Amino acid sequence: MENTITEAALEQLRYPVGRWQRPESLSQASLEADLATLAAFPSILRPKVEQLSDGILDTPYRPGGWSVRQVIHHCADSHINCLVRFKLALTEDKPTIKPYAEEHWAELPDYQLPIASSLEMLTLVHARLTHIMTHMKPEDWLREYIHPQYGTTFALYQVASLYAWHCRHHLGHVELVVK
């Protein structure tokens, strides 16, 4: 009998915490939860991965998916972009951000490096990002940037929601392999 994976099972592996739901309105409770997730992510991720063997780090979380090592390096790259996007939106009037081909970045040689540098980058980027977020005025959360890949704008409260989900999403991928 052929070993196949169902579409439902593949969807669960791709999105272990479900797909991101874009919030349509600003909620203080949601912002506080997102900020807590973003602040805690590096300290939750690090102990789960820093002692893993290269064999485990190089294991994909699903067929055709990235390895744990690639996921960690991707999170560092993605969250650096988040910090830059926040700063652009806070200092410019509805800037158009630069998308990047994350699937191609994951194939670059730096994604084969040990994970220590990306774990440190995540710690530092999240410290700066959450510091900015905790000092934003209520109206700052409504500032927007244009994402040309999706042809839409994102308010910063939506970006905070997206990246908090992104933390949970990739933590879920790591946990699939570590189990």
C-alpha positions as CSV (number, residue, x, y, z in Angstrom):
1,M,0.0,0.0,0.0
2,E,1.3,3.4,-1.0
3,N,2.3,5.7,1.9
4,T,0.5,9.0,1.0
5,I,-0.5,11.9,3.1
6,T,-3.9,13.4,2.9
7,E,-4.6,17.0,2.0
8,A,-6.0,17.5,5.5
9,A,-2.9,16.1,7.2
10,L,-0.6,18.1,4.9
11,E,-2.6,21.3,5.8
12,Q,-2.2,20.4,9.5
13,L,1.6,20.1,9.0
14,R,1.8,23.3,7.0
15,Y,-0.3,25.3,9.5
16,P,0.0,23.6,12.9
17,V,-1.7,26.5,14.7
18,G,-4.1,27.2,11.8
19,R,-3.9,30.0,9.2
20,W,-3.5,33.6,10.2
21,Q,-6.7,35.5,10.6
22,R,-6.3,39.1,9.8
23,P,-7.9,41.3,12.5
24,E,-10.3,43.9,11.1
25,S,-10.2,46.2,14.1
26,L,-7.8,47.3,16.8
27,S,-8.1,45.6,20.1
28,Q,-6.1,46.4,23.2
29,A,-6.4,42.9,24.5
30,S,-5.2,41.4,21.2
31,L,-2.3,43.9,21.1
32,E,-1.2,42.9,24.6
33,A,-1.4,39.2,23.7
34,D,0.6,39.8,20.5
35,L,3.2,41.8,22.3
36,A,3.6,39.1,25.0
37,T,4.1,36.5,22.2
38,L,6.7,38.6,20.4
39,A,8.5,39.3,23.7
40,A,8.6,35.7,24.7
41,F,9.3,34.0,21.4
42,P,13.2,33.9,21.5
43,S,13.2,32.6,25.1
44,I,10.7,29.9,24.2
45,L,12.4,28.9,21.0
46,R,16.0,28.8,22.2
47,P,15.7,26.0,24.8
48,K,13.7,23.9,22.3
49,V,16.4,24.0,19.7
50,E,19.8,24.9,20.9
51,Q,20.8,21.4,22.0
52,L,19.4,19.6,19.0
53,S,21.7,17.5,16.9
54,D,22.5,18.4,13.3
55,G,20.4,15.4,12.2
56,I,17.3,16.8,14.0
57,L,18.1,20.4,12.8
58,D,18.3,19.2,9.3
59,T,15.0,17.3,9.5
60,P,12.0,18.8,7.5
61,Y,8.8,19.4,9.5
62,R,6.8,18.0,6.5
63,P,7.4,16.4,3.2
64,G,8.8,19.1,0.9
65,G,9.1,21.5,3.8
66,W,12.0,23.3,5.4
67,S,14.3,21.8,8.0
68,V,14.2,23.0,11.5
69,R,17.5,24.8,10.8
70,Q,15.9,26.6,7.8
71,V,12.9,27.6,9.9
72,I,15.1,29.2,12.6
73,H,17.2,31.1,10.0
74,H,13.9,32.1,8.3
75,C,12.5,33.5,11.5
76,A,15.5,35.6,12.0
77,D,15.3,37.0,8.5
78,S,11.6,37.5,8.6
79,H,11.6,39.2,12.0
80,I,14.4,41.6,10.9
81,N,12.1,42.5,8.0
82,C,9.3,43.0,10.5
83,L,11.4,45.5,12.5
84,V,12.3,47.4,9.4
85,R,8.7,47.5,8.2
86,F,7.5,48.8,11.6
87,K,10.1,51.6,11.4
88,L,9.2,52.5,7.9
89,A,5.5,52.7,8.7
90,L,6.2,54.8,11.8
91,T,8.5,57.2,10.0
92,E,6.9,57.5,6.5
93,D,3.5,58.1,5.1
94,K,2.1,54.7,4.0
95,P,5.4,53.4,2.6
96,T,5.6,50.5,0.1
97,I,7.7,47.8,1.6
98,K,10.0,45.5,-0.2
99,P,8.9,41.9,-0.3
100,Y,11.5,39.1,-0.5
101,A,11.6,35.6,-1.9
102,E,11.8,33.7,1.4
103,E,11.8,30.3,-0.4
104,H,15.0,31.4,-2.3
105,W,16.6,32.9,0.8
106,A,16.2,29.5,2.5
107,E,18.4,28.0,-0.2
108,L,21.3,30.5,0.4
109,P,24.5,29.2,2.1
110,D,23.9,31.0,5.4
111,Y,20.9,28.8,6.0
112,Q,23.4,25.9,6.5
113,L,25.2,27.7,9.3
114,P,24.8,26.7,13.0
115,I,21.6,28.2,14.5
116,A,23.4,30.2,17.3
117,S,23.7,33.4,15.2
118,S,20.0,33.4,14.2
119,L,18.9,32.7,17.8
120,E,21.0,35.7,19.0
121,M,19.5,37.8,16.1
122,L,16.0,36.9,17.2
123,T,16.7,37.8,20.8
124,L,18.1,41.2,19.7
125,V,15.5,42.0,17.1
126,H,12.6,41.1,19.4
127,A,14.1,43.2,22.2
128,R,14.1,46.2,19.8
129,L,10.8,45.5,18.2
130,T,9.0,45.0,21.5
131,H,10.6,48.1,22.9
132,I,9.3,50.1,20.0
133,M,5.8,48.5,20.3
134,T,5.6,49.3,24.1
135,H,6.3,53.0,23.3
136,M,3.9,53.5,20.5
137,K,0.9,55.8,20.9
138,P,-2.6,54.4,20.2
139,E,-2.8,56.2,16.9
140,D,0.6,54.7,15.8
141,W,-1.1,51.2,15.6
142,L,-3.2,52.5,12.7
143,R,-0.3,53.6,10.6
144,E,0.0,51.5,7.5
145,Y,2.4,50.2,4.9
146,I,1.6,48.9,1.4
147,H,2.6,45.3,0.7
148,P,2.9,45.1,-3.1
149,Q,2.9,41.3,-3.2
150,Y,-0.6,41.2,-1.8
151,G,-1.8,44.5,-3.3
152,T,-3.1,45.8,0.1
153,T,-2.2,47.8,3.1
154,F,-1.5,46.5,6.5
155,A,-2.0,48.5,9.7
156,L,0.7,48.0,12.4
157,Y,-1.8,46.3,14.7
158,Q,-2.4,43.8,11.9
159,V,1.4,43.4,11.4
160,A,1.8,42.7,15.2
161,S,-0.9,40.0,14.9
162,L,0.7,38.5,11.8
163,Y,4.2,38.2,13.4
164,A,2.8,36.9,16.7
165,W,1.1,34.2,14.6
166,H,4.4,33.7,12.7
167,C,6.1,32.9,16.0
168,R,3.5,30.4,17.0
169,H,3.3,29.0,13.5
170,H,7.1,28.2,13.3
171,L,7.3,27.1,16.9
172,G,4.6,24.6,15.9
173,H,6.9,23.4,13.0
174,V,9.8,22.9,15.4
175,E,7.6,21.0,17.9
176,L,6.5,18.7,15.1
177,V,10.1,17.5,14.6
178,V,11.2,17.6,18.2
179,K,8.3,15.4,19.4
